[in-house]
């Protein structure tokens, strides 16, 4: 059975649910391409960074830093997300800190 680990950013229930939906979509398309031996659902027993170099790995995710430093030449890059959220540009994304509307915290300009 192939290992699929899309767990790098699973930090909340909504994100875990969205990731499970992503796997369902990918699995469907991989099946139609003839790939067999894929898990029905994502199983999280293996830490994301432990999965990257396992011989039965089919698909995983990594951000740019581990890919550039530890994985380049050892795994194959198959896709890069293209972001369309405001403040992001193609494969370049940003993190946002969101606070309550009545919070005293505001955007600080440099």
C-alpha positions in Angstrom: 0.0 0.0 0.0 1.3 3.4 -0.9 1.8 6.0 1.8 0.1 9.4 1.4 1.0 12.1 3.9 -0.6 15.5 3.5 -0.2 16.4 7.1 2.3 19.2 7.2 -0.3 21.9 7.9 -3.0 20.0 9.8 -3.4 22.4 12.7 -7.2 22.7 13.0 -10.3 20.7 12.3 -11.4 22.8 9.3 -8.0 22.4 7.7 -7.9 18.7 8.4 -11.4 18.4 6.8 -10.3 20.4 3.8 -7.1 18.2 3.4 -9.3 15.1 3.5 -11.4 16.6 0.8 -8.3 17.4 -1.2 -7.1 13.8 -0.9 -10.5 12.5 -2.0 -10.2 14.7 -5.2 -6.6 13.6 -5.8 -7.3 10.0 -5.2 -10.1 10.0 -7.7 -7.9 11.5 -10.4 -5.0 9.2 -9.6 -7.3 6.2 -9.9 -8.4 7.3 -13.3 -4.8 7.6 -14.3 -4.2 4.0 -13.3 -2.5 4.4 -10.0 -3.4 1.5 -7.6 -2.8 0.7 -4.0 -3.8 4.0 -2.6 -5.4 4.4 0.9 -9.1 5.3 0.9 -8.7 8.0 3.5 -5.7 9.8 5.0 -4.1 8.1 8.0 -1.9 10.2 10.2 0.3 7.7 12.1 3.5 8.9 10.4 4.8 12.3 11.0 5.0 14.4 7.8 8.8 14.8 7.9 9.3 11.1 8.6 7.2 10.2 5.6 9.1 12.2 3.0 11.8 9.6 2.4 9.9 6.4 3.0 10.2 3.9 0.1 6.4 3.4 -0.2 5.7 7.2 -0.3 3.4 8.1 -3.2 2.5 11.7 -2.3 3.3 14.2 0.4 3.7 17.9 0.9 6.6 20.1 2.1 7.2 23.8 2.2 10.1 25.3 0.3 12.7 25.2 3.0 12.8 21.5 3.7 12.5 20.8 -0.1 15.4 23.1 -0.9 17.6 21.9 2.0 16.9 18.2 2.7 14.8 16.8 -0.1 16.0 18.3 -3.4 17.3 15.5 -5.5 15.8 12.9 -3.2 12.1 13.4 -4.0 10.3 14.7 -7.1 8.4 17.9 -7.1 5.1 17.3 -8.8 3.1 20.5 -8.0 3.3 23.9 -6.5 0.1 25.6 -5.2 -0.9 28.8 -7.0 -2.5 31.2 -4.6 -5.1 33.8 -5.5 -5.8 35.2 -2.1 -5.1 39.0 -1.8 -1.5 39.5 -0.7 -0.3 36.4 -2.4 1.3 36.1 -5.8 1.2 32.8 -7.7 3.3 30.3 -5.8 4.3 33.0 -3.2 2.0 33.0 -0.2 1.8 35.0 3.0 0.7 34.3 6.5 -1.9 36.5 8.1 -2.6 37.1 11.8 -6.3 37.7 12.3 -7.6 39.5 15.4 -11.0 40.5 16.6 -12.5 43.6 15.1 -12.4 45.5 18.4 -8.8 44.5 19.1 -6.3 47.3 19.8 -3.8 45.6 17.4 -3.5 47.2 14.0 -1.4 46.8 10.9 2.0 48.4 11.4 3.7 50.0 8.4 7.5 50.2 8.1 
